Amino acid sequence: MLMIPPDWIREKTTVAEIATDWSERRKKHDWWTPPSPKWNREWDAFVQTIQEGDELFHFSSHPSFWPEGAKEEGYIIFRSGVAVRTIYFVG
C-alpha cells in the first residue's frame, strides 16, 4: 500500500457518501463509461476490508478547496489510527 501524506487527508466519509459523490460526478462530467471490471473488483475488496471501528477518509493531492480533479485522489481506511488500505479514485 502506498502511504498517503498526512496533508492529503481530507474529510471523513462513508461508503454511502462515496457512492453519492460518484453519482454526482458522473452526472456533472457526463461520464458514460462504467469503471473497469478490475477496478470494481478492487473496490469490492476495499469495502470488504472495512471493519467495525474503522475510519474512512477521502484523500486528495490538491488543497481541500479544490480536491476534485486532483492527480491523486481516493479513499483510505484507518484502523486504530493506522492506514490499512487505500484505493485511488477512478472517474
C-alpha positions as CSV (number, residue, x, y, z in Angstrom):
1,M,0.0,0.0,0.0
2,L,1.3,3.5,-0.8
3,M,1.5,5.8,2.1
4,I,-0.6,8.9,1.8
5,P,1.0,12.1,3.1
6,P,-0.9,13.4,6.1
7,D,-1.7,16.8,4.4
8,W,-3.6,14.9,1.7
9,I,-6.2,13.6,4.1
10,R,-9.5,15.5,3.7
11,E,-12.9,14.7,5.2
12,K,-14.1,11.7,7.0
13,T,-16.6,9.8,4.8
14,T,-18.7,6.7,4.5
15,V,-19.3,4.1,1.7
16,A,-22.8,5.6,1.1
17,E,-21.3,9.2,0.8
18,I,-18.7,7.9,-1.7
19,A,-21.5,6.3,-3.8
20,T,-23.4,9.6,-3.8
21,D,-20.2,11.6,-4.7
22,W,-19.5,9.2,-7.7
23,S,-23.1,9.5,-8.9
24,E,-22.9,13.3,-8.7
25,R,-19.5,13.4,-10.5
26,R,-20.8,11.1,-13.3
27,K,-23.7,13.5,-13.9
28,K,-21.6,16.6,-13.7
29,H,-18.9,15.3,-16.1
30,D,-21.2,13.2,-18.3
31,W,-19.2,10.1,-17.7
32,W,-21.0,7.3,-19.5
33,T,-18.3,4.7,-19.5
34,P,-18.6,2.4,-16.4
35,P,-15.5,1.6,-14.3
36,S,-13.5,-1.4,-15.5
37,P,-14.2,-4.8,-14.0
38,K,-10.7,-4.8,-12.5
39,W,-11.4,-1.5,-10.7
40,N,-14.8,-2.9,-9.5
41,R,-13.0,-5.9,-8.0
42,E,-10.5,-3.6,-6.3
43,W,-13.4,-1.5,-4.9
44,D,-15.2,-4.6,-3.6
45,A,-12.0,-5.8,-1.9
46,F,-11.5,-2.3,-0.4
47,V,-15.1,-2.3,1.0
48,Q,-14.7,-5.8,2.4
49,T,-11.6,-4.7,4.3
50,I,-13.7,-2.2,6.4
51,Q,-14.3,-3.5,10.0
52,E,-16.3,-2.2,12.9
53,G,-14.5,0.9,14.3
54,D,-12.5,1.7,11.2
55,E,-12.5,5.2,9.8
56,L,-12.8,6.0,6.1
57,F,-11.4,9.3,4.7
58,H,-11.2,10.9,1.3
59,F,-7.7,12.0,0.3
60,S,-6.5,14.3,-2.4
61,S,-3.1,15.7,-3.5
62,H,-4.8,19.1,-4.0
63,P,-5.8,21.5,-1.3
64,S,-9.2,20.9,0.3
65,F,-10.7,23.9,-1.7
66,W,-10.1,22.0,-5.0
67,P,-10.0,18.3,-4.4
68,E,-11.9,17.2,-7.5
69,G,-9.6,16.6,-10.4
70,A,-6.6,16.0,-8.3
71,K,-3.8,13.9,-9.9
72,E,-4.0,11.6,-6.9
73,E,-7.3,11.2,-5.2
74,G,-9.1,8.3,-3.4
75,Y,-10.0,6.8,-0.1
76,I,-8.1,5.4,2.8
77,I,-9.2,3.1,5.7
78,F,-7.7,3.8,9.1
79,R,-7.8,1.1,11.8
80,S,-6.8,2.3,15.3
81,G,-5.1,5.2,13.7
82,V,-3.1,3.1,11.2
83,A,-3.7,3.2,7.4
84,V,-4.7,-0.3,6.4
85,R,-5.8,0.1,2.8
86,T,-6.1,2.8,0.0
87,I,-7.9,2.9,-3.2
88,Y,-7.5,5.6,-5.9
89,F,-10.5,7.3,-7.4
90,V,-11.5,6.3,-10.9
91,G,-13.9,8.6,-12.8
